[in-house]
Protein backbone atom coordinates (compact mmCIF):
# COMPACT_ATOMS: atom_id res chain seq x y z
CA UNK A 1 0.00 0.00 0.00
CA UNK A 2 1.29 3.45 -0.93
CA UNK A 3 2.88 5.40 1.95
CA UNK A 4 1.82 8.65 0.29
CA UNK A 5 -1.87 7.86 0.32
CA UNK A 6 -4.25 9.67 2.64
CA UNK A 7 -6.52 8.06 5.22
CA UNK A 8 -8.39 9.50 8.23
CA UNK A 9 -6.64 9.58 11.59
CA UNK A 10 -7.67 7.13 14.27
CA UNK A 11 -6.89 3.86 12.55
CA UNK A 12 -10.48 2.77 12.04
CA UNK A 13 -11.64 0.75 9.02
CA UNK A 14 -11.67 3.19 6.09
CA UNK A 15 -14.33 2.96 3.39
CA UNK A 16 -14.06 4.92 0.16
CA UNK A 17 -17.29 5.43 -1.77
CA UNK A 18 -17.14 6.67 -5.36
CA UNK A 19 -20.32 8.44 -6.43
CA UNK A 20 -23.04 10.38 -4.58
CA UNK A 21 -26.02 9.09 -6.53
CA UNK A 22 -28.60 6.80 -4.97
CA UNK A 23 -26.15 3.93 -4.44
CA UNK A 24 -23.33 5.99 -2.98
CA UNK A 25 -25.48 8.29 -0.83
CA UNK A 26 -27.58 5.53 0.70
CA UNK A 27 -24.45 3.49 1.38
CA UNK A 28 -22.88 6.48 3.16
CA UNK A 29 -26.01 7.06 5.25
CA UNK A 30 -26.05 3.38 6.23
CA UNK A 31 -22.66 3.86 7.92
CA UNK A 32 -24.09 6.40 10.38
CA UNK A 33 -23.04 5.46 13.91
CA UNK A 34 -20.84 2.58 12.76
CA UNK A 35 -17.21 2.00 13.69
CA UNK A 36 -15.80 3.04 10.30
CA UNK A 37 -14.59 6.19 8.60
CA UNK A 38 -16.01 7.03 5.17
CA UNK A 39 -14.66 9.17 2.35
CA UNK A 40 -17.27 9.91 -0.31
CA UNK A 41 -15.85 11.13 -3.63
CA UNK A 42 -17.93 12.54 -6.48
CA UNK A 43 -17.25 14.72 -9.50
CA UNK A 44 -20.19 16.97 -8.53
CA UNK A 45 -21.05 18.61 -5.22
CA UNK A 46 -24.65 17.35 -5.16
CA UNK A 47 -26.85 14.29 -4.95
CA UNK A 48 -28.93 14.17 -8.12
CA UNK A 49 -32.48 12.79 -8.15
CA UNK A 50 -32.03 11.75 -11.75
CA UNK A 51 -35.59 10.50 -12.43
CA UNK A 52 -36.84 14.10 -12.09
CA UNK A 53 -34.34 15.74 -14.43
CA UNK A 54 -37.00 16.04 -17.12
CA UNK A 55 -39.02 18.25 -14.73
CA UNK A 56 -36.09 20.67 -14.55
CA UNK A 57 -35.83 20.55 -18.35
CA UNK A 58 -39.51 21.45 -18.69
CA UNK A 59 -39.65 24.12 -15.99
CA UNK A 60 -41.68 22.42 -13.25
CA UNK A 61 -38.90 22.08 -10.67
CA UNK A 62 -35.70 24.00 -10.02
CA UNK A 63 -32.26 22.44 -9.80
CA UNK A 64 -32.03 22.80 -6.03
CA UNK A 65 -35.13 20.71 -5.44
CA UNK A 66 -33.66 17.63 -7.12
CA UNK A 67 -29.97 18.23 -6.44
CA UNK A 68 -29.25 19.18 -2.81
CA UNK A 69 -25.62 19.64 -1.83
CA UNK A 70 -24.09 16.38 -0.64
CA UNK A 71 -22.24 18.06 2.23
CA UNK A 72 -25.52 19.43 3.60
CA UNK A 73 -27.21 16.02 3.41
CA UNK A 74 -24.40 14.35 5.36
CA UNK A 75 -23.27 17.22 7.60
CA UNK A 76 -24.66 15.58 10.77
CA UNK A 77 -22.81 12.33 10.04
CA UNK A 78 -19.42 12.92 11.62
CA UNK A 79 -17.77 9.77 10.23
CA UNK A 80 -18.13 10.90 6.59
CA UNK A 81 -15.81 13.21 4.63
CA UNK A 82 -17.15 14.51 1.30
CA UNK A 83 -14.64 15.18 -1.49
CA UNK A 84 -15.40 16.82 -4.83
CA UNK A 85 -13.13 15.48 -7.55
CA UNK A 86 -12.81 13.30 -10.61
CA UNK A 87 -11.57 9.80 -9.87
CA UNK A 88 -8.65 9.32 -12.24
CA UNK A 89 -7.29 5.99 -11.00
CA UNK A 90 -8.31 2.99 -8.94
CA UNK A 91 -5.71 0.42 -7.92
CA UNK A 92 -7.51 -2.51 -6.32
CA UNK A 93 -4.25 -4.35 -5.57
CA UNK A 94 -2.70 -1.43 -3.72
CA UNK A 95 -6.15 -0.44 -2.40
CA UNK A 96 -5.96 3.18 -3.47
CA UNK A 97 -8.21 5.70 -5.23
CA UNK A 98 -6.84 8.86 -6.80
CA UNK A 99 -9.05 11.90 -7.33
CA UNK A 100 -8.28 15.30 -8.82
CA UNK A 101 -9.91 18.72 -8.93
CA UNK A 102 -8.07 21.01 -11.32
CA UNK A 103 -4.46 21.20 -10.26
CA UNK A 104 -5.19 19.50 -6.93
CA UNK A 105 -4.82 15.75 -6.59
CA UNK A 106 -4.92 13.30 -3.70
CA UNK A 107 -4.66 9.54 -3.36
CA UNK A 108 -6.76 7.77 -0.71
CA UNK A 109 -6.05 4.34 0.73
CA UNK A 110 -9.01 2.18 1.67
CA UNK A 111 -9.88 -1.00 3.50
CA UNK A 112 -13.18 -1.37 1.64
CA UNK A 113 -14.32 0.25 -1.60
CA UNK A 114 -17.86 0.87 -2.89
CA UNK A 115 -17.99 1.97 -6.52
CA UNK A 116 -21.28 3.68 -7.31
CA UNK A 117 -20.27 6.01 -10.13
CA UNK A 118 -23.46 5.36 -12.09
CA UNK A 119 -23.94 5.56 -15.83
CA UNK A 120 -23.97 8.08 -18.63
CA UNK A 121 -25.86 8.30 -21.88
CA UNK A 122 -25.16 5.66 -24.52
CA UNK A 123 -25.42 6.42 -28.23
CA UNK A 124 -24.65 2.83 -29.20
CA UNK A 125 -21.36 3.70 -30.86
CA UNK A 126 -22.61 6.95 -32.42
CA UNK A 127 -21.25 9.42 -29.92
CA UNK A 128 -21.29 12.19 -32.52
CA UNK A 129 -25.09 12.25 -32.14
CA UNK A 130 -24.58 13.93 -28.77
CA UNK A 131 -23.78 17.30 -30.36
CA UNK A 132 -27.30 17.59 -31.76
CA UNK A 133 -29.24 15.25 -29.43
CA UNK A 134 -28.12 15.74 -25.82
CA UNK A 135 -28.96 13.10 -23.26
CA UNK A 136 -30.42 13.76 -19.84
CA UNK A 137 -28.08 12.45 -17.17
CA UNK A 138 -26.95 15.63 -15.40
CA UNK A 139 -28.10 19.09 -14.37
CA UNK A 140 -26.11 20.55 -17.25
CA UNK A 141 -28.02 18.30 -19.66
CA UNK A 142 -31.40 19.33 -18.25
CA UNK A 143 -30.59 23.04 -18.39
CA UNK A 144 -29.22 22.75 -21.92
CA UNK A 145 -32.36 20.93 -23.05
CA UNK A 146 -34.55 23.59 -21.44
CA UNK A 147 -32.62 26.30 -23.27
CA UNK A 148 -32.90 24.42 -26.58
CA UNK A 149 -36.65 23.92 -26.18
CA UNK A 150 -37.46 27.47 -25.12
CA UNK A 151 -34.99 28.81 -27.69
CA UNK A 152 -36.85 26.94 -30.44
CA UNK A 153 -40.11 28.67 -29.53
CA UNK A 154 -38.38 32.07 -29.42
CA UNK A 155 -36.85 31.55 -32.85
CA UNK A 156 -40.17 30.36 -34.24
CA UNK A 157 -41.63 33.73 -33.21
CA UNK A 158 -39.06 35.54 -35.37
CA UNK A 159 -39.11 33.53 -38.59
CA UNK A 160 -41.57 34.06 -41.44
CA UNK A 161 -40.54 30.86 -43.23
CA UNK A 162 -43.22 28.18 -42.63
CA UNK A 163 -40.77 25.33 -43.29
CA UNK A 164 -38.23 26.75 -40.85
CA UNK A 165 -40.92 27.29 -38.22
CA UNK A 166 -42.09 23.70 -38.59
CA UNK A 167 -38.50 22.49 -38.21
CA UNK A 168 -38.09 24.62 -35.08
CA UNK A 169 -41.34 23.36 -33.58
CA UNK A 170 -40.70 19.67 -34.19
CA UNK A 171 -39.25 18.08 -31.07
CA UNK A 172 -37.93 14.52 -31.37
CA UNK A 173 -37.42 12.37 -28.26
CA UNK A 174 -35.42 9.21 -28.95
CA UNK A 175 -36.15 6.39 -26.52
CA UNK A 176 -39.59 5.36 -25.22
CA UNK A 177 -38.57 4.27 -21.74
CA UNK A 178 -39.83 6.12 -18.65
CA UNK A 179 -37.64 9.20 -19.26
CA UNK A 180 -38.68 9.51 -22.90
CA UNK A 181 -42.36 9.01 -22.12
CA UNK A 182 -42.34 11.52 -19.27
CA UNK A 183 -40.42 14.09 -21.30
CA UNK A 184 -42.66 13.74 -24.36
CA UNK A 185 -45.76 14.15 -22.19
CA UNK A 186 -44.39 17.30 -20.55
CA UNK A 187 -43.35 18.83 -23.87
CA UNK A 188 -46.88 18.25 -25.15
CA UNK A 189 -48.37 19.90 -22.05
CA UNK A 190 -45.96 22.82 -22.29
CA UNK A 191 -46.82 23.56 -25.90
CA UNK A 192 -50.59 23.20 -25.53
CA UNK A 193 -51.09 24.59 -22.02
CA UNK A 194 -48.16 26.44 -20.48
CA UNK A 195 -47.20 28.52 -23.53
CA UNK A 196 -50.75 29.08 -24.76
CA UNK A 197 -51.30 32.67 -26.05
CA UNK A 198 -47.72 33.68 -25.24
CA UNK A 199 -46.59 34.16 -28.86
CA UNK A 200 -48.03 36.48 -31.48
CA UNK A 201 -46.93 34.95 -34.77
CA UNK A 202 -47.81 31.29 -34.19
CA UNK A 203 -49.80 28.96 -31.97
CA UNK A 204 -47.49 27.00 -29.63
CA UNK A 205 -49.90 24.06 -29.71
CA UNK A 206 -48.87 23.58 -33.35
CA UNK A 207 -45.60 22.13 -32.04
CA UNK A 208 -45.08 18.49 -33.05
CA UNK A 209 -43.73 16.09 -30.43
CA UNK A 210 -42.31 12.84 -31.84
CA UNK A 211 -41.41 9.93 -29.56
CA UNK A 212 -39.51 7.14 -31.29
CA UNK A 213 -37.94 3.84 -30.30
CA UNK A 214 -36.54 0.77 -32.02
CA UNK A 215 -38.66 -1.43 -29.74
CA UNK A 216 -42.17 -2.55 -30.76
CA UNK A 217 -43.85 -0.83 -27.79
CA UNK A 218 -43.39 2.04 -25.36
CA UNK A 219 -42.22 1.19 -21.83
CA UNK A 220 -41.17 -2.40 -22.69
CA UNK A 221 -40.48 -3.44 -19.04
CA UNK A 222 -44.04 -2.47 -18.05
CA UNK A 223 -45.73 -5.11 -20.20
CA UNK A 224 -47.93 -4.88 -23.26
CA UNK A 225 -51.11 -3.61 -21.61
CA UNK A 226 -49.49 -0.66 -19.85
CA UNK A 227 -47.50 0.03 -23.02
CA UNK A 228 -50.73 0.32 -25.01
CA UNK A 229 -52.37 2.49 -22.33
CA UNK A 230 -49.36 4.80 -22.31
CA UNK A 231 -49.23 5.08 -26.09
CA UNK A 232 -52.94 5.93 -26.32
CA UNK A 233 -52.62 8.62 -23.66
CA UNK A 234 -49.59 10.15 -25.37
CA UNK A 235 -51.42 10.21 -28.68
CA UNK A 236 -54.39 11.93 -27.01
CA UNK A 237 -51.93 14.61 -25.91
CA UNK A 238 -50.86 15.02 -29.54
CA UNK A 239 -47.58 13.08 -29.35
CA UNK A 240 -46.64 11.15 -32.49
CA UNK A 241 -45.34 7.72 -31.45
CA UNK A 242 -43.04 5.89 -33.87
CA UNK A 243 -42.11 2.35 -32.88
CA UNK A 244 -39.79 -0.12 -34.59
CA UNK A 245 -37.90 3.01 -35.58
CA UNK A 246 -34.12 2.73 -35.27
CA UNK A 247 -32.25 6.02 -35.50
CA UNK A 248 -29.42 5.83 -38.02
CA UNK A 249 -28.29 9.45 -38.21
CA UNK A 250 -28.68 12.77 -36.40
CA UNK A 251 -27.65 16.13 -37.84
CA UNK A 252 -28.25 19.71 -36.83
CA UNK A 253 -31.58 19.81 -38.69
CA UNK A 254 -32.66 16.19 -39.13
CA UNK A 255 -33.20 12.75 -37.61
CA UNK A 256 -32.98 9.74 -39.92
CA UNK A 257 -34.43 6.39 -38.92
CA UNK A 258 -35.05 2.96 -40.39
CA UNK A 259 -38.40 1.24 -40.09
CA UNK A 260 -37.48 -2.17 -38.69
CA UNK A 261 -40.54 -3.81 -40.25
CA UNK A 262 -39.88 -3.01 -43.90
CA UNK A 263 -36.33 -1.53 -43.82
CA UNK A 264 -37.58 1.73 -45.29
CA UNK A 265 -35.61 4.86 -44.38
CA UNK A 266 -37.24 8.12 -43.31
CA UNK A 267 -36.00 11.58 -42.31
CA UNK A 268 -37.65 14.04 -39.92
CA UNK A 269 -36.76 17.73 -40.04
CA UNK A 270 -36.15 18.90 -36.49
CA UNK A 271 -33.97 21.46 -34.75
CA UNK A 272 -34.43 20.02 -31.25
CA UNK A 273 -33.62 16.39 -30.52
CA UNK A 274 -33.31 14.72 -27.11
CA UNK A 275 -31.73 11.31 -26.55
CA UNK A 276 -32.96 8.95 -23.84
CA UNK A 277 -32.40 5.61 -25.54
CA UNK A 278 -29.64 3.91 -23.61
CA UNK A 279 -27.09 3.99 -20.81
CA UNK A 280 -23.39 3.21 -20.53
CA UNK A 281 -21.75 2.47 -17.19
CA UNK A 282 -18.96 4.71 -15.94
CA UNK A 283 -15.55 3.95 -17.50
CA UNK A 284 -14.34 3.22 -13.98
CA UNK A 285 -16.14 -0.10 -14.30
CA UNK A 286 -13.81 -1.31 -17.04
CA UNK A 287 -10.80 -0.10 -15.05
CA UNK A 288 -11.84 -2.31 -12.14
CA UNK A 289 -12.90 -5.26 -14.32
CA UNK A 290 -9.56 -5.33 -16.13
CA UNK A 291 -7.65 -5.43 -12.84
CA UNK A 292 -9.93 -8.06 -11.32
CA UNK A 293 -9.97 -10.23 -14.43
CA UNK A 294 -13.76 -10.15 -14.86
CA UNK A 295 -15.95 -9.25 -17.81
CA UNK A 296 -18.09 -6.25 -18.64
CA UNK A 297 -21.23 -6.37 -20.76
CA UNK A 298 -22.06 -4.25 -23.81
CA UNK A 299 -23.14 -1.37 -21.59
CA UNK A 300 -19.87 -1.50 -19.64
CA UNK A 301 -21.45 -3.02 -16.53
CA UNK A 302 -19.14 -5.12 -14.37
CA UNK A 303 -19.88 -8.79 -13.73
CA UNK A 304 -20.06 -9.13 -9.93
CA UNK A 305 -20.31 -11.97 -7.42
CA UNK A 306 -23.55 -12.65 -5.56
CA UNK A 307 -22.31 -10.41 -2.74
CA UNK A 308 -21.66 -7.58 -5.28
CA UNK A 309 -17.88 -7.92 -5.00
CA UNK A 310 -15.54 -8.28 -7.96
CA UNK A 311 -13.59 -11.44 -8.69
CA UNK A 312 -11.32 -12.38 -5.80
CA UNK A 313 -11.44 -8.87 -4.32
CA UNK A 314 -14.00 -9.33 -1.56
CA UNK A 315 -13.49 -5.79 -0.29
CA UNK A 316 -14.42 -4.12 -3.59
CA UNK A 317 -18.17 -3.68 -4.14
CA UNK A 318 -19.70 -2.44 -7.40
CA UNK A 319 -23.32 -1.29 -7.08
CA UNK A 320 -26.17 0.32 -8.99
CA UNK A 321 -25.94 1.04 -12.71
CA UNK A 322 -22.31 -0.14 -12.83
CA UNK A 323 -22.94 -3.79 -11.98
CA UNK A 324 -24.25 -6.73 -13.97
CA UNK A 325 -26.14 -9.32 -11.90
CA UNK A 326 -29.26 -11.32 -12.77
CA UNK A 327 -30.56 -8.67 -15.19
CA UNK A 328 -31.48 -6.30 -12.38
CA UNK A 329 -33.28 -3.17 -13.67
CA UNK A 330 -31.34 0.08 -13.94
CA UNK A 331 -33.59 2.01 -11.56
CA UNK A 332 -33.12 3.98 -8.36
CA UNK A 333 -34.30 1.10 -6.19
CA UNK A 334 -31.55 -1.16 -7.51
CA UNK A 335 -28.94 1.44 -6.64
CA UNK A 336 -30.40 2.09 -3.18
CA UNK A 337 -30.71 -1.58 -2.25
CA UNK A 338 -27.27 -2.56 -3.55
CA UNK A 339 -25.61 0.44 -1.88
CA UNK A 340 -27.20 -0.34 1.47
CA UNK A 341 -26.37 -4.04 1.13
CA UNK A 342 -22.69 -3.29 0.49
CA UNK A 343 -22.55 -1.03 3.53
CA UNK A 344 -24.23 -3.71 5.68
CA UNK A 345 -21.65 -6.32 4.65
CA UNK A 346 -18.77 -4.00 5.53
CA UNK A 347 -20.29 -3.12 8.92
CA UNK A 348 -20.86 -6.81 9.68
CA UNK A 349 -17.26 -7.54 8.77
CA UNK A 350 -15.90 -4.79 11.02
CA UNK A 351 -18.22 -4.99 14.02
CA UNK A 352 -19.16 -8.70 13.97
CA UNK A 353 -15.96 -9.99 12.35
CA UNK A 354 -18.07 -11.77 9.76
CA UNK A 355 -15.90 -13.30 7.04
CA UNK A 356 -16.73 -12.71 3.37
CA UNK A 357 -17.58 -16.41 3.05
CA UNK A 358 -20.37 -15.93 5.58
CA UNK A 359 -22.17 -13.24 3.62
CA UNK A 360 -25.68 -13.94 2.39
CA UNK A 361 -26.24 -13.35 -1.31
CA UNK A 362 -27.81 -10.07 -2.32
CA UNK A 363 -31.53 -10.36 -3.00
CA UNK A 364 -33.38 -7.65 -4.87
CA UNK A 365 -36.84 -6.66 -3.68
CA UNK A 366 -38.86 -5.39 -6.63
CA UNK A 367 -40.90 -2.39 -5.48
CA UNK A 368 -42.42 -1.90 -8.91
CA UNK A 369 -42.08 0.55 -11.76
CA UNK A 370 -43.93 3.75 -12.56
CA UNK A 371 -43.99 6.51 -15.14
CA UNK A 372 -46.03 9.69 -15.30
CA UNK A 373 -47.56 10.59 -18.66
CA UNK A 374 -49.32 13.89 -17.92
CA UNK A 375 -51.38 15.62 -15.26
CA UNK A 376 -53.69 13.07 -13.64
CA UNK A 377 -52.24 10.20 -15.68
CA UNK A 378 -49.52 7.70 -14.86
CA UNK A 379 -48.86 3.98 -15.11
CA UNK A 380 -47.71 1.83 -12.20
CA UNK A 381 -46.67 -1.82 -12.15
CA UNK A 382 -46.36 -3.55 -8.78
CA UNK A 383 -45.67 -7.19 -9.53
CA UNK A 384 -48.79 -8.46 -11.23
CA UNK A 385 -50.89 -5.50 -10.05
CA UNK A 386 -51.23 -2.54 -12.41
CA UNK A 387 -52.62 0.96 -11.92
CA UNK A 388 -53.32 3.62 -14.52
CA UNK A 389 -54.81 7.10 -14.77
CA UNK A 390 -55.48 9.23 -11.70
CA UNK A 391 -54.74 6.51 -9.13
CA UNK A 392 -51.39 5.84 -10.76
CA UNK A 393 -50.67 9.57 -10.82
CA UNK A 394 -51.34 9.92 -7.07
CA UNK A 395 -49.11 6.92 -6.37
CA UNK A 396 -46.35 8.44 -8.52
CA UNK A 397 -46.56 11.72 -6.58
CA UNK A 398 -46.45 9.99 -3.19
CA UNK A 399 -43.44 7.82 -4.04
CA UNK A 400 -41.41 10.64 -5.57
CA UNK A 401 -42.13 13.03 -2.69
CA UNK A 402 -40.99 10.32 -0.26
CA UNK A 403 -37.68 9.71 -2.03
CA UNK A 404 -36.67 13.34 -2.42
CA UNK A 405 -33.95 14.21 0.08
CA UNK A 406 -34.85 16.72 2.77
CA UNK A 407 -38.14 18.12 4.09
CA UNK A 408 -37.73 21.42 2.28
CA UNK A 409 -37.27 19.76 -1.11
CA UNK A 410 -40.26 17.49 -0.49
CA UNK A 411 -42.43 20.43 0.53
CA UNK A 412 -41.39 22.75 -2.30
CA UNK A 413 -41.72 20.01 -4.92
CA UNK A 414 -45.19 19.07 -3.65
CA UNK A 415 -46.24 22.73 -3.78
CA UNK A 416 -44.89 23.09 -7.33
CA UNK A 417 -46.73 19.95 -8.45
CA UNK A 418 -49.91 21.29 -6.87
CA UNK A 419 -49.51 24.67 -8.58
CA UNK A 420 -48.88 22.90 -11.87
CA UNK A 421 -52.31 21.31 -11.50
CA UNK A 422 -54.07 24.53 -10.57
CA UNK A 423 -52.21 26.88 -12.91
CA UNK A 424 -50.65 26.55 -16.33
CA UNK A 425 -47.68 28.70 -15.31
CA UNK A 426 -44.21 27.19 -14.81
CA UNK A 427 -41.86 29.45 -12.88
CA UNK A 428 -38.62 27.70 -13.84
CA UNK A 429 -38.43 28.37 -17.58
CA UNK A 430 -35.61 30.93 -17.44
CA UNK A 431 -32.66 30.19 -19.74
CA UNK A 432 -29.21 31.67 -20.17
CA UNK A 433 -27.01 32.10 -23.19
CA UNK A 434 -24.26 30.07 -21.56
CA UNK A 435 -26.55 27.04 -21.47
CA UNK A 436 -26.41 27.00 -25.26
CA UNK A 437 -22.72 27.97 -25.39
CA UNK A 438 -23.64 31.14 -27.23
CA UNK A 439 -20.94 33.79 -27.58
CA UNK A 440 -21.59 36.51 -25.02
CA UNK A 441 -21.25 40.20 -25.93
CA UNK A 442 -18.09 41.89 -24.69
CA UNK A 443 -20.04 44.00 -22.20
CA UNK A 444 -21.97 41.05 -20.77
CA UNK A 445 -20.08 41.27 -17.48
CA UNK A 446 -21.06 44.90 -16.90
MIMI-832480 format. One record per residue (C-alpha): x, y, z. Coordinates in steps of 0.001 Angstrom, whole numbers, padded with zeros to 6 digits, always signed. Layout:
residues N
XYZ ...
end
This chain:
residues 446
+000000+000000+000000 +001290+003452-000929 +002879+005401+001950 +001821+008647+000288 -001874+007860+000315 -004251+009672+002637 -006520+008063+005222 -008387+009503+008230 -006640+009584+011594 -007672+007134+014275 -006888+003856+012547 -010482+002774+012038 -011639+000755+009020 -011665+003186+006085 -014332+002959+003395 -014065+004918+000155 -017292+005431-001774 -017142+006671-005365 -020323+008442-006434 -023037+010384-004583 -026019+009087-006526 -028602+006805-004972 -026151+003928-004441 -023329+005993-002981 -025479+008286-000833 -027579+005525+000701 -024451+003493+001383 -022880+006482+003155 -026009+007056+005252 -026051+003379+006234 -022661+003858+007918 -024095+006399+010384 -023040+005456+013908 -020844+002576+012757 -017209+002004+013687 -015805+003039+010295 -014594+006189+008599 -016006+007028+005175 -014661+009170+002347 -017274+009914-000307 -015847+011135-003632 -017930+012535-006484 -017248+014717-009502 -020189+016972-008532 -021050+018611-005223 -024655+017355-005156 -026853+014294-004953 -028933+014171-008122 -032482+012787-008145 -032025+011749-011752 -035594+010499-012432 -036841+014098-012095 -034337+015742-014429 -037001+016042-017115 -039021+018254-014729 -036092+020666-014547 -035827+020548-018346 -039513+021455-018694 -039645+024122-015993 -041679+022422-013249 -038899+022076-010674 -035698+024004-010020 -032257+022441-009803 -032034+022804-006030 -035131+020709-005441 -033664+017628-007117 -029967+018232-006439 -029250+019176-002811 -025617+019641-001834 -024088+016375-000638 -022238+018063+002233 -025515+019431+003597 -027210+016024+003406 -024397+014355+005358 -023269+017215+007598 -024657+015580+010772 -022812+012332+010043 -019420+012918+011621 -017773+009770+010225 -018126+010902+006586 -015815+013212+004631 -017148+014513+001304 -014640+015181-001487 -015396+016823-004830 -013129+015480-007550 -012812+013302-010614 -011568+009799-009874 -008653+009317-012240 -007294+005994-011002 -008314+002988-008936 -005714+000417-007924 -007508-002511-006318 -004249-004347-005573 -002702-001428-003722 -006152-000439-002400 -005958+003181-003469 -008211+005699-005225 -006839+008864-006804 -009049+011902-007328 -008277+015305-008824 -009905+018725-008934 -008074+021010-011323 -004456+021197-010262 -005192+019501-006927 -004818+015750-006592 -004921+013304-003704 -004665+009539-003358 -006758+007766-000707 -006055+004338+000728 -009013+002183+001666 -009880-001000+003497 -013177-001372+001636 -014322+000247-001602 -017855+000869-002888 -017991+001966-006520 -021284+003682-007313 -020268+006006-010133 -023464+005359-012087 -023941+005559-015828 -023970+008075-018625 -025857+008296-021878 -025160+005662-024523 -025424+006421-028226 -024648+002829-029195 -021364+003703-030862 -022607+006945-032421 -021245+009419-029917 -021288+012188-032517 -025094+012246-032139 -024580+013931-028769 -023785+017296-030358 -027296+017590-031763 -029239+015248-029433 -028124+015743-025821 -028959+013097-023259 -030416+013764-019839 -028080+012453-017174 -026945+015629-015401 -028099+019095-014368 -026107+020545-017249 -028023+018305-019658 -031402+019333-018253 -030588+023039-018391 -029216+022745-021921 -032359+020934-023055 -034546+023592-021438 -032615+026299-023269 -032903+024422-026577 -036655+023920-026185 -037461+027474-025123 -034992+028814-027693 -036850+026941-030439 -040112+028673-029532 -038384+032068-029415 -036849+031548-032850 -040172+030359-034237 -041626+033730-033207 -039055+035537-035369 -039115+033528-038592 -041569+034063-041439 -040539+030864-043228 -043222+028180-042627 -040775+025326-043289 -038234+026747-040846 -040921+027289-038216 -042089+023702-038588 -038500+022489-038215 -038090+024623-035075 -041340+023361-033575 -040696+019673-034193 -039248+018075-031069 -037927+014523-031373 -037415+012368-028263 -035420+009207-028954 -036150+006393-026517 -039590+005358-025222 -038565+004268-021743 -039830+006118-018646 -037644+009202-019259 -038678+009512-022903 -042365+009007-022120 -042337+011521-019270 -040421+014092-021296 -042665+013736-024358 -045756+014145-022190 -044392+017298-020552 -043349+018828-023868 -046882+018249-025149 -048373+019904-022048 -045956+022816-022294 -046820+023560-025900 -050585+023198-025534 -051087+024586-022023 -048160+026443-020483 -047202+028521-023528 -050749+029085-024761 -051300+032672-026051 -047719+033679-025244 -046590+034160-028856 -048035+036484-031484 -046929+034947-034774 -047810+031295-034186 -049799+028962-031965 -047488+027004-029631 -049897+024061-029710 -048865+023579-033349 -045601+022126-032037 -045082+018494-033049 -043735+016094-030434 -042306+012842-031836 -041409+009926-029562 -039508+007135-031290 -037943+003836-030302 -036544+000766-032023 -038664-001433-029735 -042166-002550-030761 -043847-000826-027788 -043393+002045-025360 -042222+001187-021834 -041174-002405-022688 -040475-003438-019044 -044035-002472-018047 -045734-005105-020197 -047927-004880-023261 -051114-003613-021605 -049491-000660-019850 -047500+000027-023020 -050732+000319-025014 -052369+002487-022334 -049360+004802-022313 -049228+005084-026093 -052938+005933-026324 -052616+008617-023655 -049588+010152-025370 -051416+010209-028680 -054390+011932-027014 -051926+014613-025910 -050862+015021-029538 -047584+013077-029353 -046639+011145-032488 -045338+007725-031451 -043044+005895-033875 -042113+002347-032884 -039789-000123-034587 -037899+003014-035584 -034121+002729-035268 -032249+006019-035499 -029418+005826-038020 -028286+009455-038208 -028684+012767-036398 -027655+016127-037843 -028250+019711-036834 -031584+019806-038688 -032658+016186-039125 -033195+012752-037608 -032985+009744-039924 -034429+006392-038917 -035045+002958-040391 -038400+001242-040092 -037483-002170-038690 -040538-003806-040252 -039880-003006-043900 -036329-001531-043816 -037584+001733-045295 -035607+004861-044380 -037239+008124-043311 -036004+011575-042310 -037649+014039-039923 -036758+017728-040043 -036153+018903-036489 -033975+021458-034751 -034428+020015-031252 -033624+016394-030515 -033306+014725-027107 -031726+011315-026550 -032965+008948-023838 -032404+005609-025540 -029636+003906-023609 -027087+003991-020812 -023394+003211-020533 -021749+002467-017193 -018961+004713-015941 -015548+003946-017503 -014342+003223-013978 -016139-000099-014302 -013805-001307-017040 -010800-000103-015050 -011843-002308-012145 -012900-005256-014323 -009557-005327-016132 -007645-005433-012843 -009931-008057-011325 -009974-010230-014432 -013755-010151-014863 -015947-009252-017810 -018089-006245-018642 -021230-006373-020765 -022064-004253-023811 -023138-001374-021588 -019869-001496-019642 -021448-003018-016534 -019138-005116-014370 -019884-008785-013727 -020062-009132-009934 -020313-011971-007424 -023552-012650-005558 -022313-010407-002745 -021664-007583-005277 -017881-007923-005002 -015539-008278-007959 -013589-011439-008686 -011318-012383-005800 -011443-008869-004322 -013997-009334-001558 -013486-005785-000290 -014420-004118-003591 -018170-003680-004140 -019703-002445-007402 -023324-001288-007085 -026174+000320-008985 -025943+001035-012705 -022312-000142-012828 -022938-003789-011983 -024254-006730-013966 -026138-009319-011904 -029261-011317-012771 -030557-008675-015187 -031481-006298-012384 -033279-003169-013667 -031340+000078-013939 -033586+002010-011565 -033122+003977-008360 -034302+001098-006192 -031551-001160-007509 -028935+001444-006636 -030402+002085-003183 -030714-001576-002251 -027274-002561-003546 -025611+000435-001883 -027197-000340+001466 -026374-004041+001128 -022688-003286+000485 -022554-001028+003535 -024227-003712+005684 -021645-006316+004647 -018769-004004+005527 -020290-003118+008915 -020860-006808+009677 -017255-007545+008770 -015904-004792+011018 -018222-004987+014016 -019164-008699+013971 -015959-009990+012345 -018073-011768+009760 -015901-013300+007042 -016730-012714+003366 -017579-016411+003053 -020371-015935+005582 -022174-013240+003620 -025682-013938+002390 -026241-013350-001308 -027808-010068-002325 -031532-010362-002996 -033376-007645-004868 -036840-006663-003681 -038857-005387-006632 -040899-002395-005475 -042419-001902-008910 -042079+000551-011761 -043930+003747-012557 -043992+006509-015138 -046030+009693-015297 -047563+010594-018655 -049319+013891-017925 -051377+015623-015258 -053693+013074-013636 -052241+010204-015681 -049516+007699-014858 -048864+003975-015112 -047709+001832-012202 -046666-001821-012153 -046363-003548-008782 -045673-007186-009534 -048795-008455-011229 -050895-005500-010050 -051229-002541-012409 -052619+000956-011923 -053322+003622-014525 -054811+007100-014770 -055483+009230-011699 -054742+006510-009132 -051389+005839-010765 -050675+009568-010819 -051344+009920-007071 -049109+006922-006368 -046348+008436-008515 -046559+011719-006583 -046450+009987-003193 -043438+007818-004037 -041407+010644-005565 -042132+013029-002692 -040988+010321-000262 -037685+009714-002033 -036669+013336-002425 -033945+014210+000078 -034853+016723+002766 -038137+018124+004091 -037730+021419+002278 -037270+019757-001106 -040263+017493-000488 -042432+020433+000527 -041388+022752-002302 -041723+020010-004917 -045186+019069-003648 -046236+022731-003782 -044891+023092-007333 -046726+019954-008449 -049905+021294-006868 -049512+024665-008576 -048884+022903-011875 -052308+021307-011497 -054073+024535-010570 -052209+026875-012908 -050651+026549-016328 -047675+028696-015309 -044214+027195-014813 -041865+029453-012884 -038619+027700-013838 -038426+028371-017577 -035609+030930-017443 -032665+030195-019737 -029207+031673-020170 -027005+032097-023192 -024259+030075-021559 -026553+027038-021470 -026405+027001-025264 -022716+027965-025385 -023635+031144-027228 -020943+033787-027578 -021589+036506-025017 -021250+040204-025926 -018094+041888-024688 -020035+043998-022198 -021966+041047-020765 -020081+041268-017484 -021063+044898-016902 
end
